Amino acid sequence: MRAWQVRELGEPRDVLTLAEVPDPEPGPGQVLVRVLGAAANFPDVLMCRGQYQVRPPLPFTPGVELCGEVMAVGDGVTGLSAGDRVLGGSALPSGAFGELALMSSVLPAPDGLDDAEAAAFFITYQTGWFGLHRRARLAPGETLLVHAAAGGVGSGAVQLGKAAGARVIGVVRGEQKAEVARALGADVVVDRLSQDFVEVVKEVTGGRGADVIYDPVGGDTYVRSTKCIAFEGRILIIGFASGEIPSAALNHALIKNYSIVGLHWGLYQTKEPAAIPECHAELSKLVAEGQIRPLIGERLGLADVADGVQRLADGTTVGRLVFSP
């Protein structure tokens, strides 16, 4: 089969090589699928650079999220048949950026999503659901501030916030992304190229601030978020796409009486695995009701993986990039 391989570490466009490799075989608990769609995620960028917490041995095929058609299952796998359409996470080092892949986390693909949308459904919406509902306890009528609201992670949080009955403020970079955030349903959109999100949040909330802040960016974005968090607000730490991990001023959290809440969604797969399919059932209902749908910025072919993942690394993409072999 054809698959993209990382044989040395570095920037995606420099180290990703399309090659012929042996077909993978499923081990215990694994599922072999024909890839129908593979979504690009920031962890793919970090793995190419050797900066992710998971470091597969070289060479490896990246791609942590996909939709596929079941071809074979390993020992201990039940409830699946050849031809089933599934989505979930890959089993590295045989990741999603190839014609075939191994999967370790497998859920049924909702009928209301096409292959590209199903490929981009797992991580974005599971992260958003656990972050907003399990960790931040977002309530109807509260104000939710979403950073990078037109990006892959942020776009899902905007939709989930609206579905939860919150007022959503989306922060984006540039007018093109502002239009995307409005189309997603954000009540207020802030273009950080021309506006100060701190001042906008204070203005639209009458000085109260945002009850929940969804931050996949980190760096100075987190620092400034502390200036517009409400009394008993919750700042959700989702990731550090800016490349800078900020240091929290805990005396400030004490004085303003807000919470800094971390989310490592992957831990639920080991600490509370039953919560994953329960969440998927709730999310599938929202799909059926038309309240959420992955924002697919580009649908690309297998040959476009290196360029697409590099553009994700450079921060020039909108929504999700999905590659379809």
C-alpha positions in Angstrom: 0.0 0.0 0.0 1.0 3.7 -0.3 1.5 5.6 2.9 3.3 8.7 4.1 6.4 7.9 6.3 8.4 10.0 8.7 12.0 8.6 8.6 13.6 11.6 10.3 12.2 14.4 12.5 11.6 18.0 11.3 9.0 20.1 9.6 6.2 18.1 7.9 7.0 19.1 4.3 10.7 18.2 4.8 10.3 14.8 6.5 7.1 13.3 5.1 7.7 10.9 2.2 5.1 9.0 0.2 6.3 5.4 -0.1 5.2 1.8 -0.8 5.0 -0.1 2.5 3.7 -3.5 3.6 0.0 -3.8 4.4 -0.5 -3.6 8.2 -2.0 -6.6 10.1 -4.2 -6.0 13.1 -2.9 -7.1 16.5 -5.0 -7.8 19.5 -7.6 -5.2 20.1 -6.9 -3.5 16.7 -9.0 -3.0 13.6 -7.6 -2.9 10.0 -9.5 -0.4 7.8 -9.4 1.0 4.3 -9.0 4.7 4.9 -12.0 6.7 3.6 -10.8 10.0 5.1 -7.9 11.1 7.3 -8.1 14.4 9.2 -5.0 16.5 9.9 -4.5 17.4 13.6 -1.8 19.5 15.4 -0.5 16.4 17.1 0.5 15.2 13.6 2.7 18.3 13.3 4.2 17.8 16.7 5.0 14.1 16.0 6.8 15.0 12.8 8.9 17.4 14.8 9.4 14.9 17.7 7.7 17.3 20.1 4.6 15.2 21.0 4.2 13.2 24.2 3.7 10.1 22.0 6.9 9.4 20.0 6.5 6.5 17.6 9.7 4.7 16.6 11.0 5.7 13.2 9.8 5.2 10.6 6.1 5.7 11.2 3.0 6.8 9.4 1.3 9.8 11.2 -2.4 10.6 11.2 -4.2 10.2 14.5 -7.8 10.5 13.3 -9.8 8.9 10.5 -12.9 7.3 9.0 -12.5 3.9 7.5 -14.2 0.8 6.2 -13.5 -2.3 8.3 -11.5 -5.0 6.6 -10.3 -7.2 9.4 -10.1 -7.3 13.2 -7.6 -8.6 15.7 -8.1 -10.9 18.6 -10.5 -9.6 21.3 -12.4 -7.3 18.9 -16.2 -7.9 18.8 -19.2 -6.2 17.4 -17.6 -5.2 14.1 -18.0 -6.8 10.6 -16.2 -6.3 7.3 -17.7 -3.3 5.5 -18.7 -1.4 8.6 -18.0 2.4 8.4 -16.3 3.5 11.5 -14.4 6.5 12.9 -11.9 7.1 15.7 -8.2 7.1 16.5 -5.4 5.3 14.7 -3.0 2.8 16.2 0.5 4.2 15.6 2.9 3.6 14.0 0.4 2.6 11.3 -1.5 5.9 11.2 -4.2 7.4 9.0 -2.1 9.0 6.2 -2.1 5.9 4.0 -4.4 3.7 2.0 -4.8 1.3 4.9 -4.5 2.0 8.7 -4.8 0.3 12.0 -7.3 1.7 14.5 -7.3 1.4 18.3 -10.4 3.6 19.1 -13.4 2.6 17.0 -16.9 4.1 17.0 -19.7 3.9 14.4 -19.7 6.7 11.9 -23.0 8.7 12.2 -25.2 8.4 9.1 -25.6 12.1 8.8 -21.9 12.7 8.1 -20.0 12.0 4.9 -16.6 10.3 5.0 -14.6 13.5 5.3 -16.9 14.9 8.0 -16.8 11.6 9.9 -13.0 11.6 9.7 -12.9 15.0 11.4 -15.5 14.2 14.0 -13.8 12.2 16.8 -11.1 14.4 18.4 -12.7 17.9 17.9 -16.1 17.1 19.3 -15.0 14.7 22.0 -12.5 17.3 23.2 -15.2 20.0 23.1 -17.8 17.9 24.9 -15.5 16.8 27.7 -14.1 20.3 28.1 -17.3 22.2 28.1 -19.5 19.8 29.9 -17.4 17.5 32.1 -14.6 20.0 33.0 -16.1 23.5 32.7 -19.8 22.6 33.4 -21.0 25.2 30.9 -24.6 26.2 31.7 -27.3 27.7 29.5 -27.2 31.5 29.4 -23.5 31.7 30.3 -21.0 33.4 28.1 -18.4 31.3 26.3 -15.3 32.8 24.7 -13.6 30.6 22.1 -10.2 31.3 20.8 -9.2 30.3 17.3 -12.9 30.0 16.6 -12.5 29.2 12.9 -10.0 26.5 13.5 -10.5 22.8 13.7 -10.8 22.6 17.5 -12.4 26.0 18.0 -15.1 25.6 15.4 -16.4 22.5 17.2 -16.5 24.4 20.5 -18.5 27.2 18.9 -21.2 24.8 17.8 -21.2 22.8 21.0 -21.5 26.1 23.0 -24.5 27.2 21.0 -26.1 23.7 21.3 -25.7 24.1 25.1 -27.5 27.4 25.2 -24.5 29.6 25.8 -23.8 33.0 24.3 -20.6 32.5 22.2 -17.9 35.0 21.5 -15.4 33.8 18.8 -11.9 35.2 18.4 -10.3 34.8 15.0 -7.5 36.2 12.9 -8.7 38.1 9.8 -12.0 38.8 8.1 -12.1 35.5 6.2 -12.1 33.6 9.4 -14.5 36.1 11.0 -17.0 35.2 8.3 -16.5 31.5 9.1 -17.1 32.1 12.8 -20.3 34.0 12.1 -21.6 31.2 9.9 -20.9 28.7 12.7 -23.3 30.6 14.9 -21.0 32.8 17.1 -23.1 35.6 18.6 -20.1 38.0 18.7 -17.0 37.7 16.5 -13.7 39.5 17.4 -11.0 39.9 14.7 -7.8 40.1 16.8 -6.0 41.9 14.0 -8.1 45.0 14.5 -9.8 44.5 17.9 -8.8 43.8 21.5 -10.8 40.8 22.6 -10.5 41.8 26.3 -12.2 45.0 25.7 -14.9 43.5 23.5 -15.7 40.8 26.1 -16.0 43.4 28.9 -18.2 45.6 26.7 -20.7 42.9 25.6 -20.9 41.4 29.1 -21.4 44.7 30.9 -18.0 44.3 32.6 -18.7 40.8 34.0 -16.4 38.9 31.7 -16.7 35.4 30.1 -17.9 32.6 32.3 -15.9 30.0 30.3 -12.9 30.6 28.1 -11.9 27.8 25.6 -8.2 28.2 24.9 -6.3 25.9 22.5 -3.7 28.6 21.8 -1.8 29.3 25.0 1.0 31.9 25.3 -0.1 35.6 25.5 -3.7 34.5 24.6 -4.0 32.8 27.9 -2.4 35.7 29.8 -4.9 38.2 28.3 -7.8 35.8 28.9 -7.2 36.2 32.6 -8.1 39.9 32.2 -11.7 39.2 31.0 -12.7 36.1 33.0 -15.8 36.4 35.1 -16.2 35.9 38.8 -16.2 32.1 39.3 -15.2 31.7 35.6 -13.4 28.7 34.2 -10.4 29.0 31.8 -10.2 25.7 29.8 -6.6 24.8 28.9 -7.0 22.8 25.6 -3.5 23.1 24.1 -0.7 25.4 23.0 -0.9 26.0 19.3 1.1 29.2 19.7 4.0 27.1 20.7 4.3 28.9 24.1 3.3 27.3 27.4 2.4 30.2 29.7 3.0 30.3 33.5 -0.1 30.9 35.5 -0.1 33.6 38.1 -1.9 31.8 40.9 -2.3 34.8 43.0 -4.4 36.4 40.2 -6.6 33.3 40.1 -7.1 33.6 43.9 -7.8 37.4 43.8 -10.3 37.1 40.9 -11.8 33.8 42.1 -11.6 31.9 38.8 -10.6 28.4 37.9 -7.8 27.2 35.6 -9.1 23.8 34.3 -6.9 21.4 32.3 -8.2 18.9 29.8 -6.2 15.9 28.7 -9.0 14.2 26.8 -6.9 11.1 26.0 -6.8 10.2 29.7 -10.5 9.3 29.5 -9.6 6.4 27.2 -7.6 4.8 30.0 -9.2 6.2 33.1 -12.8 6.1 32.1 -13.2 4.4 28.8 -16.9 3.9 29.0 -17.4 7.7 28.9 -16.1 7.8 25.3 -19.0 5.9 23.6 -21.5 7.6 26.0 -20.2 11.0 24.7 -20.3 9.7 21.1 -24.0 8.8 21.5 -24.8 12.3 22.7 -22.8 13.9 19.9 -24.5 11.7 17.3 -27.8 12.9 18.6 -26.7 16.5 18.0 -25.6 15.5 14.4 -29.1 14.1 13.8 -30.7 17.2 15.1 -28.5 19.4 12.8 -26.8 21.3 15.7 -23.2 20.2 15.0 -21.3 19.4 11.8 -17.5 19.4 11.2 -16.2 22.4 9.4 -14.2 21.0 6.5 -12.0 23.7 5.1 -10.4 21.5 2.4 -10.9 18.1 1.0 -7.6 16.9 -0.5 -6.1 13.7 -1.9 -3.4 11.5 -0.5 -0.7 13.3 -2.5 -1.5 16.5 -0.6 -0.7 15.3 2.9 2.8 16.9 3.3 1.7 20.3 2.1 -1.6 20.2 4.0 0.0 19.3 7.3 2.7 22.0 6.9 0.0 24.6 6.3 -1.7 23.4 9.4 1.6 23.9 11.2 1.9 27.4 9.8 -1.6 28.4 11.0 -2.9 29.3 7.6 -5.8 26.7 7.4 -9.5 27.2 8.1 -11.5 24.4 9.7 -10.3 20.9 9.2 -8.2 19.4 6.4 -9.2 15.9 5.3 -7.3 13.7 3.0 -9.2 11.0 1.0 -7.1 8.2 -0.6 
